[in-house]
């Protein structure tokens, strides 16, 4: 498999970045919702640090994906797609990228405003800005929660659109992103 994207297919790097990000997010969102209800304990602190570490990892992967899209542009949409569908797909992708960048940044700033350290995978404590502010932290917490629901909704639409293309339109939109699949001429 080639590393770069070509006019019909995503390359290995784009697929690895897409699927590793997708798997992390699909585990990360339920973890975030579940851990909120835990009683205050060392376990809860451990899960929060895991959540923060995974969030930073997702942020890094999303930035790498955006850089990679500039280096190796994605294949064009098929001619069978209407302009409306193409614009909707672009809007959805850009919205996901923006939300997946904003969400961990909000989480990081929330940690700082709450006075909690960010310990990356229990090995490195990120430098902290001293911006303790309870009302700001509360606002960030609410924003983080609402944006989490927004990301979940965008993901549902993204998956639904991919399945629609595969099963109803019978085009190659999904196939070209699947691991070990290639669109032939």
trRosetta pair geometry for C-beta under 8 A, 3 or more apart (Angstrom, degrees):
i j d omega theta_ij theta_ji phi_ij phi_ji
1 11 7.0 142 155 -159 93 62
1 12 4.8 118 114 -64 116 105
1 180 7.7 -103 -63 -107 138 43
1 182 7.5 -163 -116 -67 92 118
2 6 6.6 59 70 -32 151 113
2 9 7.8 111 49 92 111 122
2 11 4.9 -77 103 -126 83 104
2 12 6.7 -165 95 -8 35 94
3 11 5.1 41 132 163 24 133
3 12 5.2 -53 -114 45 46 105
3 13 5.3 43 -175 -20 79 106
3 72 8.0 -138 123 -78 76 162
4 11 4.5 142 94 -39 12 162
4 13 7.2 4 -86 26 38 117
4 71 7.9 -112 -121 125 102 92
4 72 4.3 -152 -149 -124 86 134
5 9 6.8 -161 -152 100 64 53
5 10 5.2 -34 -109 -129 96 45
5 11 4.8 -113 -60 -7 41 94
5 14 5.6 40 -64 -15 103 148
5 72 4.6 136 19 154 92 104
5 73 6.5 -116 73 85 136 40
5 74 5.7 -113 -155 -121 167 34
5 75 5.9 -142 176 -40 113 74
6 9 5.4 23 49 49 94 82
6 11 7.0 100 -15 -61 75 94
6 75 6.8 16 89 -85 45 104
7 75 5.6 94 177 -132 27 92
7 76 6.9 -10 -157 15 76 93
8 75 5.6 59 -146 -132 4 147
8 172 7.4 -11 -173 115 89 152
8 176 6.5 -145 151 -114 63 129
8 182 7.8 67 110 -179 112 77
8 183 4.5 -132 161 81 110 116
8 185 7.6 -113 -66 -86 163 50
9 75 6.2 91 15 -46 13 142
9 176 4.9 -151 -120 -151 57 96
9 182 5.3 -18 -101 -142 151 75
9 183 5.4 -173 -71 29 90 90
10 14 4.1 -115 -172 90 106 131
10 15 5.3 131 116 -55 118 84
10 18 7.3 5 164 -7 160 143
10 74 6.7 -19 -95 -135 92 82
10 75 6.7 -105 -57 -3 60 105
10 176 5.6 114 1 147 85 88
10 177 5.3 46 15 -102 143 61
11 14 5.4 94 55 14 68 101
11 15 7.0 -134 103 -3 33 95
11 72 6.3 -53 24 159 131 153
12 15 5.8 -62 -146 41 28 109
12 16 6.1 28 159 -20 67 108
13 16 5.8 -54 -144 37 29 110
13 17 6.3 25 158 -15 64 108
13 68 5.8 -155 131 -146 119 140
13 72 7.0 103 67 39 125 150
14 17 5.9 -58 -147 40 28 108
14 18 6.1 29 155 -21 65 110
14 65 7.6 86 -135 -138 65 82
14 68 6.2 179 -86 134 72 133
14 69 7.8 89 -113 -79 108 67
14 72 6.7 -122 -49 97 113 123
14 74 7.0 133 -142 -100 153 82
14 177 7.8 -92 125 -126 106 81
15 18 5.7 -55 -142 38 29 112
15 19 6.0 11 167 -5 67 112
15 177 6.4 163 -108 -165 85 57
15 178 7.9 2 -135 109 122 14
15 179 5.8 132 170 -93 132 66
16 19 6.5 -62 -136 45 23 97
16 20 5.9 17 168 -13 63 115
17 20 6.3 -57 -135 41 22 105
17 21 6.1 22 162 -17 60 114
17 61 6.0 164 -155 -172 81 91
17 64 5.9 -147 -123 106 128 107
17 65 4.6 161 152 -87 135 88
17 68 6.1 178 -8 27 163 157
18 21 6.1 -69 -155 39 21 108
18 22 6.1 19 155 -20 64 112
18 65 7.2 104 -70 -119 60 127
18 177 6.2 -80 113 -166 166 111
19 22 5.3 -48 -138 37 35 115
19 23 6.2 34 161 -18 66 103
19 179 6.4 4 -47 -52 163 110
20 23 6.0 -52 -145 37 29 108
20 24 6.4 30 155 -17 62 108
20 61 6.2 -142 100 -133 106 145
21 24 5.9 -60 -149 39 29 110
21 25 6.2 25 157 -17 66 110
21 58 6.2 99 -142 -140 81 78
21 61 4.6 -180 -84 129 98 136
21 62 6.5 107 -128 -68 138 70
21 65 6.7 -18 -38 -47 153 140
21 100 7.7 39 -173 -170 123 156
22 25 5.9 -59 -146 38 27 108
22 26 6.2 24 158 -18 65 110
23 26 5.8 -55 -142 37 29 110
23 27 6.6 18 159 -7 63 108
24 27 6.2 -69 -155 44 28 102
24 28 5.6 29 153 -28 68 119
24 54 5.9 -179 -170 -169 105 101
24 57 6.4 -133 -149 104 154 115
24 58 5.3 -170 116 -82 133 95
24 61 7.2 137 32 19 150 157
25 28 5.3 -57 -132 37 30 115
25 29 6.2 32 171 -25 67 101
25 58 6.2 99 -72 -123 82 135
25 100 7.5 -55 -95 -116 131 120
25 151 7.4 -126 -162 156 122 125
25 155 6.9 -173 132 -94 133 144
26 29 6.9 -38 -136 24 22 106
26 30 7.8 12 163 0 49 104
26 155 7.9 166 -83 -176 78 152
27 30 6.7 -68 -161 43 34 100
27 31 6.2 34 151 -22 69 116
27 54 7.5 -109 95 -158 102 154
28 31 5.5 -60 -148 37 31 115
28 32 6.3 33 156 -23 67 105
28 51 7.0 118 -155 -139 83 70
28 54 5.0 -169 -104 130 112 134
28 55 6.9 135 -161 -72 136 66
28 58 6.5 -36 -36 -47 170 142
29 32 5.8 -53 -151 32 30 112
29 33 6.7 22 156 -11 64 105
29 148 6.3 147 -136 -169 89 99
29 151 7.0 -155 -96 97 123 116
29 152 5.8 126 -160 -81 152 101
30 33 5.8 -57 -147 41 36 107
30 34 5.8 34 158 -20 71 112
31 34 5.8 -59 -141 40 26 109
31 35 6.0 20 166 -19 65 112
31 47 6.9 -159 -177 -171 99 101
31 50 7.2 -97 176 107 144 112
31 51 5.7 -172 124 -94 115 94
31 54 7.3 65 67 45 153 156
32 35 6.4 -57 -138 34 22 104
32 36 7.1 35 158 -33 56 100
32 51 5.6 116 -88 -143 75 129
32 148 6.0 -138 107 -130 147 147
33 36 6.2 -50 -165 12 31 116
33 148 7.4 167 -62 145 89 144
34 37 6.7 -73 -175 34 39 102
34 38 7.6 49 140 -40 69 97
35 38 5.3 -31 -160 -1 54 121
35 44 6.5 134 -171 -143 93 73
35 47 4.3 -170 -119 130 131 132
35 48 6.3 170 152 -68 143 65
35 51 6.2 -122 34 -46 157 139
38 41 6.9 -97 155 32 107 101
38 43 6.6 -126 -176 103 141 101
38 44 4.2 176 109 -97 127 102
38 47 6.6 111 0 44 161 147
39 44 6.8 -134 86 -44 38 136
40 44 5.9 -95 -131 45 31 152
41 44 5.0 107 51 3 69 98
41 45 7.3 -127 100 0 43 86
42 45 5.5 -51 -151 37 39 114
42 46 6.3 44 149 -24 67 103
43 46 5.5 -53 -150 33 33 114
43 47 6.4 29 154 -15 67 105
44 47 5.8 -54 -147 39 33 108
44 48 6.3 34 153 -19 65 106
45 48 5.7 -54 -147 37 31 112
45 49 6.4 30 154 -17 64 105
46 49 5.9 -57 -152 37 29 109
46 50 6.4 31 149 -19 64 105
46 122 8.0 2 -136 -74 80 121
47 50 5.4 -50 -146 36 35 114
47 51 6.2 41 151 -23 66 103
48 51 5.4 -50 -147 35 33 116
48 52 6.4 33 153 -18 65 104
48 116 7.5 -50 138 166 140 151
49 52 5.7 -51 -145 37 33 111
49 53 6.2 35 154 -20 65 107
49 118 7.7 147 -130 -155 73 46
49 119 5.0 -19 -140 63 124 97
49 121 7.9 151 148 -86 100 16
49 122 6.3 80 138 -65 142 75
50 53 5.7 -56 -147 38 30 112
50 54 6.2 27 156 -16 66 107
50 121 7.9 59 -113 -106 57 56
51 54 6.0 -56 -145 39 26 107
51 55 6.3 31 153 -22 62 109
51 107 7.9 -132 133 -162 98 144
52 55 5.5 -55 -148 35 30 116
52 56 6.5 29 155 -17 65 103
52 107 6.4 -174 -116 146 76 123
52 108 7.6 109 -152 -88 102 65
52 111 6.6 50 -113 -65 137 148
52 118 5.1 -145 162 -140 144 92
52 119 7.6 89 78 47 134 52
52 120 7.6 -106 115 -93 99 54
53 56 5.9 -53 -150 35 30 108
53 57 6.4 33 150 -19 63 106
53 119 7.7 -38 -62 98 107 56
53 120 5.2 122 -113 -149 92 52
53 121 4.6 119 -147 -54 148 65
53 122 7.9 -43 -60 -13 150 61
54 57 5.4 -53 -148 37 35 116
54 58 6.3 38 152 -21 67 102
55 58 5.7 -50 -148 34 31 111
55 59 6.5 36 150 -21 63 103
55 103 7.0 -124 -150 120 110 95
55 104 4.0 158 161 -111 99 100
55 107 5.2 -33 157 67 165 158
55 108 7.8 -165 114 -48 127 82
56 59 5.4 -49 -149 33 35 116
56 60 6.5 37 151 -20 65 102
56 104 5.9 148 -80 -169 42 139
56 108 7.5 85 -83 -74 95 114
56 118 7.5 111 -49 172 135 131
56 120 6.2 -63 61 -115 156 105
56 126 8.0 -173 -96 -58 153 144
57 60 5.7 -52 -151 34 32 112
57 61 6.4 31 152 -17 65 106
58 61 5.6 -56 -147 39 33 111
58 62 6.2 33 155 -21 67 105
58 100 6.3 -110 150 -172 110 104
58 104 6.3 171 72 -49 99 133
59 62 5.9 -55 -146 35 28 110
59 63 6.5 27 155 -16 63 105
59 100 7.3 -178 -96 150 53 77
59 101 6.4 92 -136 -127 84 52
59 104 4.1 -100 -55 57 122 153
59 105 7.2 122 -117 -44 138 73
60 63 5.9 -56 -151 37 30 109
60 64 6.4 30 151 -18 64 108
61 64 5.5 -55 -148 39 32 113
61 65 6.3 38 151 -24 66 103
62 65 5.5 -48 -147 32 33 115
62 66 6.6 33 154 -18 64 102
62 97 6.1 152 -172 -142 111 69
62 100 4.6 176 -94 117 153 119
62 101 5.8 -147 113 -68 141 76
63 66 5.8 -52 -150 35 33 110
63 67 6.4 32 151 -16 65 106
63 101 7.3 96 -67 -106 80 104
64 67 5.6 -55 -146 39 33 111
64 68 6.0 34 154 -21 67 108
65 68 5.6 -55 -144 38 29 111
65 69 6.4 35 154 -24 64 102
65 97 7.5 -141 93 -112 119 105
66 69 5.7 -48 -150 29 32 114
66 70 7.0 31 150 -17 61 101
66 97 6.1 102 -78 -153 111 133
67 70 5.8 -57 -159 33 35 111
67 71 6.5 27 148 -14 69 108
68 71 5.5 -57 -145 41 37 109
68 72 5.9 -26 173 40 75 98
69 72 7.2 -75 -122 71 21 59
69 73 6.4 49 -179 -117 63 46
69 74 6.2 -20 -134 -29 93 91
70 73 7.6 15 -132 -73 16 72
75 176 6.2 -71 37 163 146 156
77 81 4.7 -59 155 41 121 147
77 85 7.5 168 -179 110 149 99
77 86 4.9 -162 45 -110 162 98
77 89 6.6 134 -91 58 135 155
77 173 7.6 9 -138 -100 76 106
78 81 5.5 111 69 -11 74 96
78 171 5.2 -130 16 -164 160 139
78 172 6.9 120 -60 41 130 87
78 173 7.1 -99 -3 -59 112 87
80 169 6.9 144 121 -174 131 116
80 171 5.9 -163 62 -87 136 136
81 85 4.3 -121 -170 87 97 128
81 86 5.3 117 123 -56 123 85
81 89 7.6 -18 -173 -10 151 138
81 171 7.7 -88 -52 22 90 176
82 85 4.7 100 54 6 77 99
82 86 7.1 -140 96 -3 42 86
83 86 5.6 -54 -146 38 35 112
83 87 6.1 32 157 -16 68 107
84 87 6.0 -60 -148 40 27 107
84 88 6.1 27 154 -20 64 109
85 88 5.6 -54 -142 38 30 112
85 89 6.2 33 156 -22 65 105
86 89 5.8 -52 -148 34 29 111
86 90 6.5 28 154 -16 63 105
87 90 5.7 -52 -146 37 33 111
87 91 6.1 33 154 -19 66 108
88 91 5.7 -55 -145 39 30 112
88 92 6.2 32 155 -21 64 107
88 161 7.9 -171 121 -113 114 144
89 92 5.7 -54 -147 36 29 112
89 93 6.4 27 156 -17 64 106
89 161 7.0 167 -100 162 86 153
90 93 5.9 -57 -148 38 30 108
90 94 6.2 22 158 -12 66 110
91 94 6.0 -58 -143 42 28 106
91 95 6.0 30 156 -21 64 110
92 95 5.7 -57 -145 37 27 112
92 96 6.3 28 156 -19 63 105
92 154 6.5 157 -159 -158 82 93
92 157 6.2 -137 -130 112 129 120
92 158 6.0 161 161 -84 128 83
92 161 7.1 151 52 2 176 159
93 96 5.8 -54 -149 35 30 110
93 97 6.4 29 154 -17 64 105
94 97 5.6 -52 -146 37 33 112
94 98 6.2 33 155 -18 66 107
95 98 5.8 -54 -144 39 29 110
95 99 6.1 26 158 -15 65 110
95 154 5.8 -154 112 -120 112 137
96 99 5.9 -59 -143 41 27 107
96 100 5.9 18 161 -13 66 114
96 151 7.4 93 -134 -138 69 76
96 154 5.1 174 -84 146 84 138
96 155 7.5 104 -118 -71 117 64
96 158 6.6 42 -69 -64 144 141
97 100 6.0 -64 -142 43 24 104
97 101 6.4 21 158 -16 63 108
98 101 6.0 -60 -151 37 28 107
98 102 6.1 22 156 -16 66 112
99 102 5.7 -56 -138 41 30 109
99 103 5.9 38 162 -32 66 107
99 147 6.0 178 -155 -172 96 101
99 150 6.0 -144 -130 110 142 112
99 151 5.0 178 140 -85 133 89
99 154 6.4 159 32 10 155 157
100 103 6.0 -33 -128 24 29 116
100 104 7.7 22 174 -5 53 99
100 151 6.7 106 -73 -124 74 124
101 104 7.3 -71 -166 39 27 93
101 105 6.6 18 152 -11 64 119
102 105 5.7 -72 -151 44 32 111
102 106 5.9 34 157 -23 73 108
102 147 6.5 -123 105 -153 113 153
103 106 5.9 -54 -148 34 27 110
103 107 6.5 27 153 -18 62 107
103 144 6.7 100 -153 -139 72 72
103 147 5.2 -169 -96 123 90 129
103 148 6.9 107 -136 -75 126 64
103 151 6.3 -1 -62 -49 149 143
104 107 5.2 -52 -146 38 39 117
104 108 6.2 43 154 -23 69 100
105 108 5.7 -48 -147 33 32 112
105 109 6.4 26 156 -12 64 106
106 109 6.0 -59 -147 42 29 106
106 110 6.1 37 151 -26 65 108
106 140 5.6 178 -176 -161 86 91
106 143 5.5 -126 -158 107 143 114
106 144 4.9 -177 120 -81 121 86
106 147 6.6 116 33 29 159 153
107 110 5.5 -52 -145 33 29 116
107 111 6.6 34 154 -21 63 100
107 144 5.6 102 -77 -124 73 134
108 111 5.8 -52 -156 30 32 111
108 112 6.7 28 149 -14 64 104
108 118 6.3 -12 -130 -64 79 156
108 126 7.6 -59 -143 103 110 158
109 112 5.5 -53 -151 38 38 113
109 113 6.1 34 153 -17 70 107
109 129 7.9 -13 -125 49 69 126
109 131 7.5 -27 -163 70 80 143
109 140 5.9 -141 99 -130 97 149
110 113 5.8 -58 -142 41 30 108
110 114 6.0 22 158 -13 66 112
110 137 5.8 101 -155 -145 68 71
110 140 3.8 -169 -89 124 91 129
110 141 5.7 120 -145 -66 133 63
110 144 5.9 -35 -38 -36 155 142
111 114 5.9 -64 -144 43 26 105
111 116 4.7 -89 -158 75 80 94
111 117 7.2 -8 166 134 118 6
111 118 5.2 86 119 -60 163 96
111 128 7.7 -105 118 -123 98 108
112 115 7.7 41 179 -69 29 25
112 116 8.0 -90 -60 54 21 60
112 128 5.3 168 -114 -162 91 88
112 129 4.9 30 -163 58 146 83
112 130 7.6 -126 -174 -89 97 15
112 131 5.2 44 135 43 109 101
113 131 5.3 -43 -91 104 68 97
113 132 6.6 121 -163 -128 42 26
113 133 5.0 -53 -155 51 98 82
113 134 7.8 163 155 -79 93 18
113 136 4.8 -119 -152 101 143 105
113 137 3.8 -174 117 -75 108 84
113 140 6.0 126 42 14 146 146
114 132 7.7 8 163 -127 4 69
114 134 7.9 73 -112 -110 59 55
114 137 4.4 121 -69 -143 75 142
114 141 7.9 77 -64 -58 127 112
115 132 5.1 30 -66 -105 100 105
117 125 5.2 -26 178 -148 128 111
117 126 7.4 159 -177 49 77 72
117 128 6.2 -93 -116 -55 67 137
118 125 6.9 127 77 -157 52 58
118 126 4.3 -11 79 34 110 119
118 128 7.2 150 15 -84 89 95
119 122 5.7 40 137 -102 116 36
119 123 7.5 131 172 30 86 31
119 124 7.1 154 -161 76 57 34
119 125 5.1 -29 -101 -93 73 71
119 126 7.7 -144 -82 3 25 76
120 123 6.4 -54 90 57 76 78
120 124 4.6 -17 52 65 108 91
120 125 7.6 -173 10 -86 77 18
120 126 6.2 89 -31 -43 106 95
121 124 7.5 28 53 24 79 83
125 128 7.9 -43 160 -29 98 102
131 136 7.3 -70 145 90 105 151
133 136 3.8 35 105 25 120 118
133 137 6.1 160 86 -19 62 86
134 137 5.5 -55 -142 38 30 113
134 138 6.3 33 157 -22 65 103
135 138 5.6 -48 -147 33 33 113
135 139 6.5 34 152 -18 63 103
136 139 5.7 -54 -150 37 33 112
136 140 6.3 32 151 -18 66 107
137 140 5.6 -54 -145 39 32 111
137 141 6.3 38 153 -24 65 104
138 141 5.6 -51 -148 32 31 115
138 142 6.6 30 154 -16 63 104
139 142 5.9 -55 -152 37 31 110
139 143 6.3 32 151 -19 65 109
140 143 5.5 -54 -144 39 33 114
140 144 6.1 38 155 -24 66 105
141 144 5.7 -52 -146 34 28 113
141 145 6.4 28 154 -18 62 107
142 145 5.7 -56 -149 36 31 112
142 146 6.3 25 156 -14 66 108
143 146 5.9 -57 -143 40 29 107
143 147 6.0 26 159 -16 66 111
144 147 6.0 -56 -142 41 24 108
144 148 6.4 36 152 -28 60 104
145 148 5.6 -51 -155 26 29 117
145 149 7.1 26 150 -13 61 100
146 149 5.8 -53 -159 34 37 109
146 150 6.5 38 144 -19 66 105
147 150 5.1 -50 -147 37 40 118
147 151 6.3 45 152 -22 69 99
148 151 5.8 -49 -148 33 30 111
148 152 6.5 33 151 -19 62 104
149 152 5.5 -51 -149 35 34 114
149 153 6.4 36 152 -20 65 103
150 153 5.7 -54 -150 35 32 111
150 154 6.4 32 152 -18 66 104
151 154 5.6 -53 -147 37 33 112
151 155 6.3 35 153 -21 65 105
152 155 5.7 -55 -150 35 30 113
152 156 6.5 33 152 -21 64 103
153 156 5.7 -51 -150 32 33 112
153 157 6.5 30 152 -15 65 104
154 157 5.7 -56 -150 39 33 110
154 158 6.1 37 150 -23 67 107
155 158 5.4 -51 -144 36 33 116
155 159 6.2 30 158 -15 67 105
156 159 6.1 -55 -146 40 28 107
156 160 6.1 29 154 -19 63 112
157 160 5.6 -57 -143 41 29 114
157 161 6.2 31 157 -21 65 106
158 161 6.0 -55 -148 34 25 109
158 162 6.5 24 154 -17 61 106
159 162 5.7 -55 -149 36 32 111
159 163 6.3 28 154 -15 66 107
160 163 5.8 -58 -147 40 30 108
160 164 6.2 36 153 -24 65 106
161 164 5.5 -50 -145 33 32 116
161 165 6.5 33 155 -18 64 103
161 173 8.0 -76 138 129 87 150
162 165 5.9 -54 -153 35 30 110
162 166 6.4 24 152 -16 64 110
162 173 6.3 -145 -131 117 63 108
162 174 4.6 104 -179 -91 91 101
162 177 7.6 -71 -134 50 129 136
163 166 5.6 -58 -145 40 33 109
163 167 5.8 -2 170 8 71 114
163 174 7.2 68 -78 -74 33 147
164 167 6.8 -69 -129 51 19 86
164 168 5.0 -27 -167 30 63 122
164 169 6.5 53 139 -6 72 102
165 168 7.3 -34 -76 54 10 82
165 169 4.8 -36 -141 47 47 125
165 171 5.2 -63 -176 55 92 99
165 173 3.8 -23 146 44 158 131
165 174 5.7 159 84 -22 109 93
166 169 7.6 40 1 54 14 82
166 170 7.3 36 176 -103 30 35
166 171 7.7 -91 -87 57 34 56
166 173 7.0 -113 -56 63 70 87
166 174 4.1 -24 -64 24 116 142
166 175 7.0 133 -112 -37 99 80
167 170 7.3 -5 -178 -69 11 66
169 173 7.6 40 78 7 133 120
172 175 4.6 -69 -153 52 70 116
172 176 5.2 70 147 -32 97 101
172 183 4.3 61 -172 -106 150 130
173 176 6.8 -65 -157 28 17 105
173 177 7.6 -6 154 -1 53 109
174 177 6.3 -78 -163 42 36 100
174 178 6.4 44 149 -39 74 104
175 178 5.7 -47 -147 15 35 116
175 181 5.0 -120 -174 147 73 140
175 183 5.8 109 105 -74 116 88
176 181 7.1 -120 -95 108 19 104
176 182 7.5 42 -122 -143 62 35
176 183 4.9 -25 -83 -22 96 118
178 181 4.0 36 78 19 106 132
